[in-house]
Amino acid sequence: MTNNNRGCASHIDRRAFLQVAGASSAVALAGCTGGNGTGDGTHVSYTNQVPTKIQYNPLNPTSYSQYSHYLLFDRFANFNFAKGEFIPYLIQNWEFGDGTFEMTVRDGVTWEDGDDVTAGDVATQLRLARLTGGTIDQFTDSVEVADDRTVVLELAGDVNPRIVEFNALGQRFMTLKESEFGKYVEMFEDDAEKAQSEIQSHAYKDVTANGPFTVAERGNQQILLEKRDDHPDSGNINFDQVAFRYLDGNTAVHQAIGANELDSVMVFAPPNVVNNFPDHIRMETIPGKVGYGLIPQHDHEHTGDRAVRQAIAHVLDRETIVKNVGETLKQAPPLPVGIPSDDQERWLGDAYDSFEDYGVNERQTDDAEQILLDAGYSKDGDTWVDGSGNVVELPITVPSGWTDWVTATQTIVDQLNDFGFESQVDSRNFSALNGTVWPNGDFILSAGGWLPGGGRASFPYFSLHHQLLEHYRGFTYNYTPANENRGGSNGDVTVPSRTGSGTMTVNPNDRLEELSETSDEATTREISIEQAWVTNVDLPVIPVMEKQEQAFLATDEWSVPEQGSDVSQVRWPHLWLIRQGELQYDG
Amino acid sequence: MKHTESKTESEDEFSFGAAQSDVEVTTADRLRDFYREFIYKPGLVAWEDNRTRIGATILAVYVFVGTVGTWLYRSPSTNQSERSLQPFQTMEAPLGTTSSGEDVLAMAIHATPEMLIMILSGGIFATALAVLIGTVAGYKGGTTDRVLTTFSDVAMSIPGLPLIMVLAVVVSPERAVVIGILITINYWAGLARSIRSQVLTIREHSYVEASRTMGVSTPRILLKDVIPNIMPYVLVNFANAARYVVFASVGLYYLGILPTSVANWGIQLDNAYSQAGALSGGGTMYQLAVPMIAIMFLALGLILLAQGMDRVFNPRVRTRLAGESESETEDDEDAAAPTEVMT
């Protein structure tokens, strides 16, 4: 529904609304007394950031925009989770040459002050990312402007094209206009430290937009965007305004959806809440590429033993854990492996069937028992003990404020106890865990992410690197192949061979480095499968569930694509659909 | 401090008195007297009051549930029943289940013992410390009083909740006893101050004066003459401290500050709100209601008990019920004690 006829008086505090949005909202509110039906309604979405504080400098993490920048600025390219590849956008074309990565800027994209978006702007964005320590710096020697629409990255040595794509194009918006931010690039040449602190503390609020919308008003209650007619995709959009209302907390958002106050929103909602939403609200999910796993302490006498880790994986019924937390929020990975759920078949291909699933929706206690018995463990009454008679104790640390994780942990603890391990929930304050417990390796099992998150997690290099070498949180898990800062020594690992008998000894660090440098698709796949096999057998991290991002779209006055359409599989669906003309006003 | 005793007298008196009482009063007699005077009579008076009766009954029910009930009723665990069962659908889980299939009633019952331990430890810690500091400060006066009063003033001026939050994060207490003490870490201060002013009046009573004159030691005077007289007041405040522990612990659990390893109604509330969407129209209000009712009734029981105990203060009621006269009938009610100690 738009503001035009949603019984505004009952749902929107008119005074607050008017204070915030001034004349433009008066137009919108005027619609309350009867829809104008001309298709110039206001699309109402939400943000949980105070609108007056939102800023748009991506190099400054403080109050960086959550949603509105998706409409204000053009993204280099958009990763489609269904296709597993980038859809060109501001960068219309990219090519790998001999040690180069050439990007072509889309024609006809302009800043709201009338200037064209040029290769110089793109280069500024990339240069500042490099200078402030972005990952792109690791494989780039320099960023060159070939002509008005061509930018060239001079690559440093061999680098896997996908790694370049994910780091150069992924999650990158054209925000930093050269005429405004070029000075910082120069400043880096004179005084890098000063430049770094200045750019990273600069709150970019009075923006010059280049997307299909620009900021019209912002107040305490909402930020209102107005359509720009001179964007190449403006023709796809048949309404004039998008409002991001400020709501604090998921419950407030759930209530606003229930009261018909929002047209599109990204929010977590458990199944019973979703069932209670009005009929015209449609849920779309996209994979979060992050999720709850168990991080074992590898230098512990029990969790350091592969047999125990495998037994744990067999004992857990992932499907039950997911259902307990909420099916709408999570999914169970088909294989516990260092590749996200939706990408496993794509990457493992024919090898998929040779991988162990450890029981997605069942508790394989017999398998677990056999593994433990073979490894010298035995049962003392109902409890598992090791060869020395020590009880296998598996307390699980978890941040106490993360209720979905705590719920999952409780289920896991019950499943482990039922099998004969001794486990309990050890919940602590997140900052205590993150600050001391995890870095000190002061845990036996801990709840932790098994994926690095974001579109790039779809490429196995990143997800395998995350599990085998360097978890993005500071877990000192002392896994031998891991990097030194995670308690490892980049050592070899020996696992049963995937095909046939015998064992294979590999060095994950060397192999992933090889993967990061190869341009050969076959080699990329081969190493990905090999290292995924290591994660599947050795379980450096035990995957349990993967997060689903939920989008809710109102369909009463808006036409949206069929549920599950490929086009919706881009972050964030509601905002991408607006640009694509797939979310239109038809009230 | 005011000293009126003569040394020679006091030494003689003391040994003389002791010799007399050895023969006549056995320990059992003393205990019996103590029981009659300080437990039976106040109890009788208190029990006359309906509020006390109801309050005590409610608390008895909680104690029963927290002790026997946990033996009789199964422990909560995930997937013990069907998920998200509404209440009154099945005898297996009479008050319904959570979205992870945990029996809501089992969760409420099995949170009770920890809660009672927390209440006891917090209440005892706060009142014991307050009594100790309040009586010593009020009775001794002088520098001791000034030091102790300053100490409790400082404790009082520290904002309680932030202090508890910081300590909870640092200590991460998992034992109910520790949590109880942590919550009342500065609750005792106000109570200590009011006890001090009570003691300031009591110390001027003739029998206290007599004990002092006889050279009875300070701890003995405090234990035998002073504390028994403020006992009802202390009990009332114990009930109040207990109520504070209930609310504060539930609040801290709800905020996710205390570790969830200990079962608690606050965790239930938090889960109902954030996991089950009880306030988003998810039809899971019952998950919020059960722990809320448990909290409300416990608080109600404690309030009623505290109010009922107030009557024990009234000497006339006590005298009438106990059928004998009090030794302190003509005492002035106006106990506005001077805050500065006399010299």
Interface residues (C-beta under 8 A of the other chain):
Chain A: N250 T251 H254 Q255 G258 A269 P270 P271 N272 V273 N275 N276 T320 K323 N324 V325 G326 S400 G401 T403 D404 V406 T407 Q410 T411 D414 Q415 Q424 V425 D426 S427 R428 N429 S431 A432
Chain B: S77 T78 N79 R83 S84 S99 S100 G101 E102 A168 V169 S172 L255 G256 I257 L258 P259 T260 S261 D270 N271 Y273 S274 Q275 A276 G277 L279 S280 G281 G282 G283 T284
